[in-house]
Amino acid sequence: MTYNSARTQRLLGLYALALGAAYAAAALAGFAGGEPMSPANIPDMAVCLLISATYLNGAKELFAAKDEGLSFVLAGLLISAAVGGLYLLMTGADLMMHALGEGSGDLMGIRIETVLLILALPLTLAIWRATKQVVW
């Protein structure tokens, strides 16, 4: 699989489009969800919209066969990894507090950002394989 092939660019663009739509849906679900709106939810939704815009812009550029699309998708993957990793650490800390008997209230649970991080892993592998021979 080489990055220069039209098929590879189209596949990377489709996956980036799907992830961008999923992050946009996560942001809209946070806005229109059943829970009351709190100021703590606003940064979560803003980050999801930022990641969504990055992926969608990368998909647009990849569908137009421009090389800039790859950099947008890579930036989206980095931001997804940072946000998903932080939520994964928060979930682990919450589980440890409950295992030690010090947790109060309900478990935080698995957040959608963590699930989307796991769904972004195949795109990471595909981009790594596609850009092995690219000289940076």
Secondary structure, DSSP 8 states (H G I E B T S, - for coil): --TTSHHHHHHHHHHHHHHHHHHHHHHHHHHHSSS---TTHHHHHHHHHHHHHHHHHHHHHHHTT-THHHHHHHHHHHHHHHHHHHHHHHHHHHHHHHHTT---SS-----HHHHHHHHHHHHHHHHHHHTTT---
